[in-house]
Amino acid sequence: MLETNNPLLLGKDNCNLPRILQIIAEAFCKEAVEATFDLGKRIVTLVGEIQKNTELFTLCVNQLTTNQIEALSSAFE
């Protein structure tokens, strides 16, 4: 649903995106998703698309824990 920018998932004005990114970061943090596997690669691509909107991405990242930020950063390596 995220890949298709489903408005029901994203919410009005993408209001759900910070929580979605938090869930994604936690999945990498808990090693529930490996960035090198197909699903992980798809997720990294989606997060990369979010990064293109710097203001929105900053808003999302500011709501993450240090461990979640580190896990997300590691996924991009």
PyMOL Python script that loads the backbone (N, CA, C, O; Angstrom):
from pymol import cmd

cmd.read_pdbstr("""\
ATOM      1  N   MET A   1       0.826  -1.194   0.000  1.00  0.00           N
ATOM      2  CA  MET A   1       0.000   0.000   0.000  1.00  0.00           C
ATOM      3  C   MET A   1       0.874   1.264   0.000  1.00  0.00           C
ATOM      4  O   MET A   1       0.513   2.286  -0.582  1.00  0.00           O
ATOM      5  N   LEU A   2       2.009   1.166   0.656  1.00  0.00           N
ATOM      6  CA  LEU A   2       2.910   2.320   0.695  1.00  0.00           C
ATOM      7  C   LEU A   2       3.492   2.596  -0.686  1.00  0.00           C
ATOM      8  O   LEU A   2       3.660   3.750  -1.080  1.00  0.00           O
ATOM      9  N   GLU A   3       3.793   1.540  -1.405  1.00  0.00           N
ATOM     10  CA  GLU A   3       4.364   1.706  -2.747  1.00  0.00           C
ATOM     11  C   GLU A   3       3.406   2.396  -3.707  1.00  0.00           C
ATOM     12  O   GLU A   3       3.840   3.040  -4.663  1.00  0.00           O
ATOM     13  N   THR A   4       2.121   2.268  -3.463  1.00  0.00           N
ATOM     14  CA  THR A   4       1.131   2.888  -4.352  1.00  0.00           C
ATOM     15  C   THR A   4       0.624   4.215  -3.800  1.00  0.00           C
ATOM     16  O   THR A   4      -0.324   4.795  -4.330  1.00  0.00           O
ATOM     17  N   ASN A   5       1.262   4.694  -2.729  1.00  0.00           N
ATOM     18  CA  ASN A   5       0.855   5.963  -2.099  1.00  0.00           C
ATOM     19  C   ASN A   5      -0.628   5.947  -1.731  1.00  0.00           C
ATOM     20  O   ASN A   5      -1.350   6.918  -1.958  1.00  0.00           O
ATOM     21  N   ASN A   6      -1.063   4.838  -1.164  1.00  0.00           N
ATOM     22  CA  ASN A   6      -2.464   4.682  -0.789  1.00  0.00           C
ATOM     23  C   ASN A   6      -2.857   5.739   0.239  1.00  0.00           C
ATOM     24  O   ASN A   6      -2.281   5.791   1.325  1.00  0.00           O
ATOM     25  N   PRO A   7      -3.842   6.587  -0.099  1.00  0.00           N
ATOM     26  CA  PRO A   7      -4.235   7.669   0.810  1.00  0.00           C
ATOM     27  C   PRO A   7      -4.819   7.173   2.131  1.00  0.00           C
ATOM     28  O   PRO A   7      -4.739   7.871   3.142  1.00  0.00           O
ATOM     29  N   LEU A   8      -5.402   5.979   2.132  1.00  0.00           N
ATOM     30  CA  LEU A   8      -5.922   5.429   3.384  1.00  0.00           C
ATOM     31  C   LEU A   8      -4.780   5.102   4.350  1.00  0.00           C
ATOM     32  O   LEU A   8      -4.915   5.269   5.562  1.00  0.00           O
ATOM     33  N   LEU A   9      -3.677   4.644   3.812  1.00  0.00           N
ATOM     34  CA  LEU A   9      -2.509   4.332   4.638  1.00  0.00           C
ATOM     35  C   LEU A   9      -1.777   5.607   5.066  1.00  0.00           C
ATOM     36  O   LEU A   9      -1.427   5.770   6.235  1.00  0.00           O
ATOM     37  N   LEU A  10      -1.555   6.495   4.118  1.00  0.00           N
ATOM     38  CA  LEU A  10      -0.770   7.695   4.387  1.00  0.00           C
ATOM     39  C   LEU A  10      -1.519   8.725   5.220  1.00  0.00           C
ATOM     40  O   LEU A  10      -0.905   9.493   5.961  1.00  0.00           O
ATOM     41  N   GLY A  11      -2.822   8.744   5.104  1.00  0.00           N
ATOM     42  CA  GLY A  11      -3.618   9.717   5.841  1.00  0.00           C
ATOM     43  C   GLY A  11      -3.622  11.075   5.159  1.00  0.00           C
ATOM     44  O   GLY A  11      -2.901  11.313   4.190  1.00  0.00           O
ATOM     45  N   LYS A  12      -4.449  11.950   5.691  1.00  0.00           N
ATOM     46  CA  LYS A  12      -4.565  13.295   5.126  1.00  0.00           C
ATOM     47  C   LYS A  12      -3.233  14.021   5.270  1.00  0.00           C
ATOM     48  O   LYS A  12      -2.652  14.067   6.354  1.00  0.00           O
ATOM     49  N   ASP A  13      -2.760  14.585   4.171  1.00  0.00           N
ATOM     50  CA  ASP A  13      -1.487  15.315   4.135  1.00  0.00           C
ATOM     51  C   ASP A  13      -0.333  14.473   4.667  1.00  0.00           C
ATOM     52  O   ASP A  13       0.576  15.000   5.308  1.00  0.00           O
ATOM     53  N   ASN A  14      -0.364  13.170   4.406  1.00  0.00           N
ATOM     54  CA  ASN A  14       0.686  12.234   4.823  1.00  0.00           C
ATOM     55  C   ASN A  14       0.896  12.209   6.335  1.00  0.00           C
ATOM     56  O   ASN A  14       2.011  11.976   6.802  1.00  0.00           O
ATOM     57  N   CYS A  15      -0.154  12.445   7.092  1.00  0.00           N
ATOM     58  CA  CYS A  15      -0.018  12.535   8.552  1.00  0.00           C
ATOM     59  C   CYS A  15       0.428  11.224   9.198  1.00  0.00           C
ATOM     60  O   CYS A  15       0.943  11.237  10.316  1.00  0.00           O
ATOM     61  N   ASN A  16       0.240  10.105   8.522  1.00  0.00           N
ATOM     62  CA  ASN A  16       0.646   8.811   9.081  1.00  0.00           C
ATOM     63  C   ASN A  16       2.092   8.443   8.750  1.00  0.00           C
ATOM     64  O   ASN A  16       2.621   7.465   9.277  1.00  0.00           O
ATOM     65  N   LEU A  17       2.719   9.212   7.893  1.00  0.00           N
ATOM     66  CA  LEU A  17       4.056   8.869   7.430  1.00  0.00           C
ATOM     67  C   LEU A  17       5.098   8.803   8.549  1.00  0.00           C
ATOM     68  O   LEU A  17       5.933   7.899   8.524  1.00  0.00           O
ATOM     69  N   PRO A  18       5.094   9.708   9.522  1.00  0.00           N
ATOM     70  CA  PRO A  18       6.069   9.560  10.608  1.00  0.00           C
ATOM     71  C   PRO A  18       5.940   8.222  11.343  1.00  0.00           C
ATOM     72  O   PRO A  18       6.949   7.595  11.668  1.00  0.00           O
ATOM     73  N   ARG A  19       4.728   7.791  11.600  1.00  0.00           N
ATOM     74  CA  ARG A  19       4.519   6.511  12.281  1.00  0.00           C
ATOM     75  C   ARG A  19       4.929   5.346  11.386  1.00  0.00           C
ATOM     76  O   ARG A  19       5.485   4.359  11.867  1.00  0.00           O
ATOM     77  N   ILE A  20       4.661   5.455  10.104  1.00  0.00           N
ATOM     78  CA  ILE A  20       5.051   4.400   9.162  1.00  0.00           C
ATOM     79  C   ILE A  20       6.567   4.272   9.133  1.00  0.00           C
ATOM     80  O   ILE A  20       7.101   3.163   9.162  1.00  0.00           O
ATOM     81  N   LEU A  21       7.262   5.408   9.074  1.00  0.00           N
ATOM     82  CA  LEU A  21       8.725   5.371   9.062  1.00  0.00           C
ATOM     83  C   LEU A  21       9.257   4.815  10.383  1.00  0.00           C
ATOM     84  O   LEU A  21      10.274   4.121  10.404  1.00  0.00           O
ATOM     85  N   GLN A  22       8.579   5.116  11.464  1.00  0.00           N
ATOM     86  CA  GLN A  22       8.978   4.583  12.766  1.00  0.00           C
ATOM     87  C   GLN A  22       8.859   3.045  12.771  1.00  0.00           C
ATOM     88  O   GLN A  22       9.737   2.354  13.289  1.00  0.00           O
ATOM     89  N   ILE A  23       7.800   2.536  12.208  1.00  0.00           N
ATOM     90  CA  ILE A  23       7.603   1.085  12.122  1.00  0.00           C
ATOM     91  C   ILE A  23       8.677   0.449  11.245  1.00  0.00           C
ATOM     92  O   ILE A  23       9.222  -0.601  11.584  1.00  0.00           O
ATOM     93  N   ILE A  24       8.975   1.085  10.123  1.00  0.00           N
ATOM     94  CA  ILE A  24      10.011   0.583   9.225  1.00  0.00           C
ATOM     95  C   ILE A  24      11.360   0.567   9.941  1.00  0.00           C
ATOM     96  O   ILE A  24      12.087  -0.425   9.884  1.00  0.00           O
ATOM     97  N   ALA A  25      11.689   1.662  10.611  1.00  0.00           N
ATOM     98  CA  ALA A  25      12.964   1.749  11.321  1.00  0.00           C
ATOM     99  C   ALA A  25      13.037   0.691  12.421  1.00  0.00           C
ATOM    100  O   ALA A  25      14.088   0.083  12.627  1.00  0.00           O
ATOM    101  N   GLU A  26      11.951   0.474  13.113  1.00  0.00           N
ATOM    102  CA  GLU A  26      11.922  -0.533  14.177  1.00  0.00           C
ATOM    103  C   GLU A  26      12.100  -1.932  13.596  1.00  0.00           C
ATOM    104  O   GLU A  26      12.744  -2.779  14.215  1.00  0.00           O
ATOM    105  N   ALA A  27      11.546  -2.182  12.432  1.00  0.00           N
ATOM    106  CA  ALA A  27      11.716  -3.482  11.777  1.00  0.00           C
ATOM    107  C   ALA A  27      13.185  -3.730  11.460  1.00  0.00           C
ATOM    108  O   ALA A  27      13.674  -4.846  11.634  1.00  0.00           O
ATOM    109  N   PHE A  28      13.891  -2.708  10.999  1.00  0.00           N
ATOM    110  CA  PHE A  28      15.324  -2.845  10.753  1.00  0.00           C
ATOM    111  C   PHE A  28      16.079  -2.968  12.080  1.00  0.00           C
ATOM    112  O   PHE A  28      17.034  -3.738  12.182  1.00  0.00           O
ATOM    113  N   CYS A  29      15.660  -2.223  13.076  1.00  0.00           N
ATOM    114  CA  CYS A  29      16.295  -2.236  14.396  1.00  0.00           C
ATOM    115  C   CYS A  29      16.205  -3.626  15.029  1.00  0.00           C
ATOM    116  O   CYS A  29      17.182  -4.112  15.599  1.00  0.00           O
ATOM    117  N   LYS A  30      15.064  -4.251  14.934  1.00  0.00           N
ATOM    118  CA  LYS A  30      14.834  -5.582  15.514  1.00  0.00           C
ATOM    119  C   LYS A  30      15.285  -6.698  14.582  1.00  0.00           C
ATOM    120  O   LYS A  30      15.117  -7.879  14.886  1.00  0.00           O
ATOM    121  N   GLU A  31      15.859  -6.313  13.444  1.00  0.00           N
ATOM    122  CA  GLU A  31      16.334  -7.253  12.431  1.00  0.00           C
ATOM    123  C   GLU A  31      15.223  -8.169  11.919  1.00  0.00           C
ATOM    124  O   GLU A  31      15.465  -9.322  11.563  1.00  0.00           O
ATOM    125  N   ALA A  32      14.010  -7.637  11.888  1.00  0.00           N
ATOM    126  CA  ALA A  32      12.879  -8.366  11.321  1.00  0.00           C
ATOM    127  C   ALA A  32      12.919  -8.308   9.800  1.00  0.00           C
ATOM    128  O   ALA A  32      12.320  -9.137   9.115  1.00  0.00           O
ATOM    129  N   VAL A  33      13.637  -7.314   9.285  1.00  0.00           N
ATOM    130  CA  VAL A  33      13.809  -7.138   7.839  1.00  0.00           C
ATOM    131  C   VAL A  33      15.293  -6.932   7.581  1.00  0.00           C
ATOM    132  O   VAL A  33      15.950  -6.153   8.273  1.00  0.00           O
ATOM    133  N   GLU A  34      15.808  -7.624   6.597  1.00  0.00           N
ATOM    134  CA  GLU A  34      17.201  -7.465   6.185  1.00  0.00           C
ATOM    135  C   GLU A  34      17.245  -6.590   4.936  1.00  0.00           C
ATOM    136  O   GLU A  34      16.550  -6.862   3.957  1.00  0.00           O
ATOM    137  N   ALA A  35      18.054  -5.553   4.972  1.00  0.00           N
ATOM    138  CA  ALA A  35      18.141  -4.611   3.849  1.00  0.00           C
ATOM    139  C   ALA A  35      18.645  -5.262   2.572  1.00  0.00           C
ATOM    140  O   ALA A  35      18.427  -4.733   1.482  1.00  0.00           O
ATOM    141  N   THR A  36      19.316  -6.400   2.690  1.00  0.00           N
ATOM    142  CA  THR A  36      19.871  -7.056   1.505  1.00  0.00           C
ATOM    143  C   THR A  36      18.881  -7.987   0.820  1.00  0.00           C
ATOM    144  O   THR A  36      19.122  -8.428  -0.304  1.00  0.00           O
ATOM    145  N   PHE A  37      17.770  -8.291   1.486  1.00  0.00           N
ATOM    146  CA  PHE A  37      16.751  -9.153   0.881  1.00  0.00           C
ATOM    147  C   PHE A  37      15.799  -8.299   0.045  1.00  0.00           C
ATOM    148  O   PHE A  37      15.795  -7.073   0.150  1.00  0.00           O
ATOM    149  N   ASP A  38      14.996  -8.958  -0.782  1.00  0.00           N
ATOM    150  CA  ASP A  38      14.091  -8.240  -1.679  1.00  0.00           C
ATOM    151  C   ASP A  38      13.188  -7.252  -0.949  1.00  0.00           C
ATOM    152  O   ASP A  38      13.075  -6.096  -1.359  1.00  0.00           O
ATOM    153  N   LEU A  39      12.546  -7.697   0.125  1.00  0.00           N
ATOM    154  CA  LEU A  39      11.648  -6.808   0.857  1.00  0.00           C
ATOM    155  C   LEU A  39      12.422  -5.616   1.417  1.00  0.00           C
ATOM    156  O   LEU A  39      11.972  -4.474   1.326  1.00  0.00           O
ATOM    157  N   GLY A  40      13.574  -5.889   1.988  1.00  0.00           N
ATOM    158  CA  GLY A  40      14.398  -4.815   2.532  1.00  0.00           C
ATOM    159  C   GLY A  40      14.804  -3.803   1.470  1.00  0.00           C
ATOM    160  O   GLY A  40      14.807  -2.597   1.719  1.00  0.00           O
ATOM    161  N   LYS A  41      15.143  -4.293   0.300  1.00  0.00           N
ATOM    162  CA  LYS A  41      15.519  -3.402  -0.814  1.00  0.00           C
ATOM    163  C   LYS A  41      14.338  -2.528  -1.229  1.00  0.00           C
ATOM    164  O   LYS A  41      14.504  -1.344  -1.519  1.00  0.00           O
ATOM    165  N   ARG A  42      13.159  -3.116  -1.255  1.00  0.00           N
ATOM    166  CA  ARG A  42      11.953  -2.345  -1.614  1.00  0.00           C
ATOM    167  C   ARG A  42      11.688  -1.261  -0.575  1.00  0.00           C
ATOM    168  O   ARG A  42      11.343  -0.129  -0.912  1.00  0.00           O
ATOM    169  N   ILE A  43      11.855  -1.626   0.693  1.00  0.00           N
ATOM    170  CA  ILE A  43      11.629  -0.660   1.767  1.00  0.00           C
ATOM    171  C   ILE A  43      12.655   0.464   1.708  1.00  0.00           C
ATOM    172  O   ILE A  43      12.307   1.632   1.879  1.00  0.00           O
ATOM    173  N   VAL A  44      13.905   0.121   1.469  1.00  0.00           N
ATOM    174  CA  VAL A  44      14.952   1.138   1.360  1.00  0.00           C
ATOM    175  C   VAL A  44      14.641   2.089   0.206  1.00  0.00           C
ATOM    176  O   VAL A  44      14.846   3.296   0.327  1.00  0.00           O
ATOM    177  N   THR A  45      14.152   1.560  -0.901  1.00  0.00           N
ATOM    178  CA  THR A  45      13.765   2.398  -2.035  1.00  0.00           C
ATOM    179  C   THR A  45      12.638   3.355  -1.639  1.00  0.00           C
ATOM    180  O   THR A  45      12.662   4.532  -1.997  1.00  0.00           O
ATOM    181  N   LEU A  46      11.661   2.845  -0.904  1.00  0.00           N
ATOM    182  CA  LEU A  46      10.546   3.693  -0.460  1.00  0.00           C
ATOM    183  C   LEU A  46      11.028   4.797   0.478  1.00  0.00           C
ATOM    184  O   LEU A  46      10.604   5.946   0.357  1.00  0.00           O
ATOM    185  N   VAL A  47      11.900   4.454   1.396  1.00  0.00           N
ATOM    186  CA  VAL A  47      12.438   5.459   2.317  1.00  0.00           C
ATOM    187  C   VAL A  47      13.249   6.484   1.538  1.00  0.00           C
ATOM    188  O   VAL A  47      13.223   7.673   1.858  1.00  0.00           O
ATOM    189  N   GLY A  48      13.964   6.033   0.524  1.00  0.00           N
ATOM    190  CA  GLY A  48      14.702   6.962  -0.336  1.00  0.00           C
ATOM    191  C   GLY A  48      13.785   7.959  -1.018  1.00  0.00           C
ATOM    192  O   GLY A  48      14.149   9.122  -1.193  1.00  0.00           O
ATOM    193  N   GLU A  49      12.600   7.515  -1.402  1.00  0.00           N
ATOM    194  CA  GLU A  49      11.620   8.427  -2.003  1.00  0.00           C
ATOM    195  C   GLU A  49      11.138   9.451  -0.986  1.00  0.00           C
ATOM    196  O   GLU A  49      10.944  10.621  -1.318  1.00  0.00           O
ATOM    197  N   ILE A  50      10.949   9.013   0.244  1.00  0.00           N
ATOM    198  CA  ILE A  50      10.528   9.939   1.303  1.00  0.00           C
ATOM    199  C   ILE A  50      11.624  10.972   1.560  1.00  0.00           C
ATOM    200  O   ILE A  50      11.332  12.140   1.815  1.00  0.00           O
ATOM    201  N   GLN A  51      12.888  10.538   1.493  1.00  0.00           N
ATOM    202  CA  GLN A  51      14.021  11.437   1.723  1.00  0.00           C
ATOM    203  C   GLN A  51      14.064  12.594   0.738  1.00  0.00           C
ATOM    204  O   GLN A  51      14.613  13.651   1.046  1.00  0.00           O
ATOM    205  N   LYS A  52      13.498  12.407  -0.424  1.00  0.00           N
ATOM    206  CA  LYS A  52      13.513  13.471  -1.437  1.00  0.00           C
ATOM    207  C   LYS A  52      12.755  14.708  -0.972  1.00  0.00           C
ATOM    208  O   LYS A  52      13.035  15.821  -1.415  1.00  0.00           O
ATOM    209  N   ASN A  53      11.803  14.506  -0.082  1.00  0.00           N
ATOM    210  CA  ASN A  53      11.087  15.627   0.534  1.00  0.00           C
ATOM    211  C   ASN A  53      11.771  15.884   1.882  1.00  0.00           C
ATOM    212  O   ASN A  53      11.379  15.328   2.908  1.00  0.00           O
ATOM    213  N   THR A  54      12.783  16.723   1.856  1.00  0.00           N
ATOM    214  CA  THR A  54      13.641  16.937   3.020  1.00  0.00           C
ATOM    215  C   THR A  54      12.865  17.358   4.258  1.00  0.00           C
ATOM    216  O   THR A  54      13.120  16.855   5.353  1.00  0.00           O
ATOM    217  N   GLU A  55      11.936  18.260   4.095  1.00  0.00           N
ATOM    218  CA  GLU A  55      11.162  18.743   5.241  1.00  0.00           C
ATOM    219  C   GLU A  55      10.349  17.613   5.876  1.00  0.00           C
ATOM    220  O   GLU A  55      10.353  17.450   7.096  1.00  0.00           O
ATOM    221  N   LEU A  56       9.669  16.852   5.059  1.00  0.00           N
ATOM    222  CA  LEU A  56       8.856  15.744   5.552  1.00  0.00           C
ATOM    223  C   LEU A  56       9.739  14.677   6.188  1.00  0.00           C
ATOM    224  O   LEU A  56       9.411  14.148   7.250  1.00  0.00           O
ATOM    225  N   PHE A  57      10.849  14.364   5.546  1.00  0.00           N
ATOM    226  CA  PHE A  57      11.747  13.337   6.069  1.00  0.00           C
ATOM    227  C   PHE A  57      12.323  13.759   7.421  1.00  0.00           C
ATOM    228  O   PHE A  57      12.415  12.944   8.340  1.00  0.00           O
ATOM    229  N   THR A  58      12.707  15.015   7.543  1.00  0.00           N
ATOM    230  CA  THR A  58      13.234  15.526   8.811  1.00  0.00           C
ATOM    231  C   THR A  58      12.183  15.406   9.904  1.00  0.00           C
ATOM    232  O   THR A  58      12.490  14.998  11.024  1.00  0.00           O
ATOM    233  N   LEU A  59      10.960  15.755   9.584  1.00  0.00           N
ATOM    234  CA  LEU A  59       9.858  15.624  10.543  1.00  0.00           C
ATOM    235  C   LEU A  59       9.724  14.175  11.008  1.00  0.00           C
ATOM    236  O   LEU A  59       9.549  13.911  12.197  1.00  0.00           O
ATOM    237  N   CYS A  60       9.807  13.261  10.082  1.00  0.00           N
ATOM    238  CA  CYS A  60       9.680  11.836  10.407  1.00  0.00           C
ATOM    239  C   CYS A  60      10.848  11.354  11.262  1.00  0.00           C
ATOM    240  O   CYS A  60      10.646  10.678  12.271  1.00  0.00           O
ATOM    241  N   VAL A  61      12.060  11.700  10.862  1.00  0.00           N
ATOM    242  CA  VAL A  61      13.259  11.238  11.568  1.00  0.00           C
ATOM    243  C   VAL A  61      13.316  11.801  12.986  1.00  0.00           C
ATOM    244  O   VAL A  61      13.799  11.132  13.900  1.00  0.00           O
ATOM    245  N   ASN A  62      12.833  13.008  13.170  1.00  0.00           N
ATOM    246  CA  ASN A  62      12.851  13.607  14.501  1.00  0.00           C
ATOM    247  C   ASN A  62      12.009  12.833  15.510  1.00  0.00           C
ATOM    248  O   ASN A  62      12.136  13.053  16.715  1.00  0.00           O
ATOM    249  N   GLN A  63      11.167  11.947  15.045  1.00  0.00           N
ATOM    250  CA  GLN A  63      10.323  11.162  15.936  1.00  0.00           C
ATOM    251  C   GLN A  63      10.888   9.767  16.209  1.00  0.00           C
ATOM    252  O   GLN A  63      10.273   8.963  16.910  1.00  0.00           O
ATOM    253  N   LEU A  64      12.066   9.491  15.646  1.00  0.00           N
ATOM    254  CA  LEU A  64      12.691   8.179  15.827  1.00  0.00           C
ATOM    255  C   LEU A  64      13.641   8.185  17.020  1.00  0.00           C
ATOM    256  O   LEU A  64      14.171   9.226  17.408  1.00  0.00           O
ATOM    257  N   THR A  65      13.840   7.010  17.585  1.00  0.00           N
ATOM    258  CA  THR A  65      14.834   6.859  18.640  1.00  0.00           C
ATOM    259  C   THR A  65      16.219   6.793  17.994  1.00  0.00           C
ATOM    260  O   THR A  65      16.346   6.619  16.782  1.00  0.00           O
ATOM    261  N   THR A  66      17.238   6.932  18.815  1.00  0.00           N
ATOM    262  CA  THR A  66      18.609   6.843  18.312  1.00  0.00           C
ATOM    263  C   THR A  66      18.855   5.485  17.674  1.00  0.00           C
ATOM    264  O   THR A  66      19.465   5.404  16.608  1.00  0.00           O
ATOM    265  N   ASN A  67      18.389   4.421  18.311  1.00  0.00           N
ATOM    266  CA  ASN A  67      18.572   3.073  17.760  1.00  0.00           C
ATOM    267  C   ASN A  67      17.862   2.907  16.420  1.00  0.00           C
ATOM    268  O   ASN A  67      18.385   2.256  15.515  1.00  0.00           O
ATOM    269  N   GLN A  68      16.690   3.486  16.293  1.00  0.00           N
ATOM    270  CA  GLN A  68      15.954   3.397  15.034  1.00  0.00           C
ATOM    271  C   GLN A  68      16.673   4.164  13.931  1.00  0.00           C
ATOM    272  O   GLN A  68      16.739   3.703  12.792  1.00  0.00           O
ATOM    273  N   ILE A  69      17.207   5.322  14.265  1.00  0.00           N
ATOM    274  CA  ILE A  69      17.964   6.109  13.276  1.00  0.00           C
ATOM    275  C   ILE A  69      19.190   5.337  12.820  1.00  0.00           C
ATOM    276  O   ILE A  69      19.487   5.280  11.627  1.00  0.00           O
ATOM    277  N   GLU A  70      19.893   4.749  13.758  1.00  0.00           N
ATOM    278  CA  GLU A  70      21.088   3.966  13.420  1.00  0.00           C
ATOM    279  C   GLU A  70      20.730   2.773  12.547  1.00  0.00           C
ATOM    280  O   GLU A  70      21.435   2.479  11.581  1.00  0.00           O
ATOM    281  N   ALA A  71      19.641   2.084  12.875  1.00  0.00           N
ATOM    282  CA  ALA A  71      19.220   0.925  12.084  1.00  0.00           C
ATOM    283  C   ALA A  71      18.831   1.339  10.679  1.00  0.00           C
ATOM    284  O   ALA A  71      19.154   0.652   9.710  1.00  0.00           O
ATOM    285  N   LEU A  72      18.146   2.450  10.568  1.00  0.00           N
ATOM    286  CA  LEU A  72      17.741   2.952   9.263  1.00  0.00           C
ATOM    287  C   LEU A  72      18.965   3.356   8.446  1.00  0.00           C
ATOM    288  O   LEU A  72      19.049   3.068   7.252  1.00  0.00           O
ATOM    289  N   SER A  73      19.898   4.015   9.092  1.00  0.00           N
ATOM    290  CA  SER A  73      21.141   4.418   8.418  1.00  0.00           C
ATOM    291  C   SER A  73      21.912   3.193   7.936  1.00  0.00           C
ATOM    292  O   SER A  73      22.441   3.179   6.824  1.00  0.00           O
ATOM    293  N   SER A  74      21.971   2.188   8.764  1.00  0.00           N
ATOM    294  CA  SER A  74      22.678   0.940   8.394  1.00  0.00           C
ATOM    295  C   SER A  74      22.029   0.275   7.191  1.00  0.00           C
ATOM    296  O   SER A  74      22.718  -0.331   6.371  1.00  0.00           O
ATOM    297  N   ALA A  75      20.732   0.382   7.081  1.00  0.00           N
ATOM    298  CA  ALA A  75      20.022  -0.225   5.957  1.00  0.00           C
ATOM    299  C   ALA A  75      20.439   0.411   4.633  1.00  0.00           C
ATOM    300  O   ALA A  75      20.342  -0.220   3.581  1.00  0.00           O
ATOM    301  N   PHE A  76      20.902   1.656   4.683  1.00  0.00           N
ATOM    302  CA  PHE A  76      21.292   2.367   3.466  1.00  0.00           C
ATOM    303  C   PHE A  76      22.748   2.147   3.090  1.00  0.00           C
ATOM    304  O   PHE A  76      23.199   2.646   2.059  1.00  0.00           O
ATOM    305  N   GLU A  77      23.480   1.419   3.897  1.00  0.00           N
ATOM    306  CA  GLU A  77      24.899   1.185   3.606  1.00  0.00           C
ATOM    307  C   GLU A  77      25.097   0.099   2.591  1.00  0.00           C
ATOM    308  O   GLU A  77      26.233  -0.218   2.239  1.00  0.00           O
TER     309      GLU A  77
END
""", "prot")
cmd.dss("prot")
cmd.show_as("cartoon", "prot")
cmd.util.cbc("prot")
cmd.orient("prot")
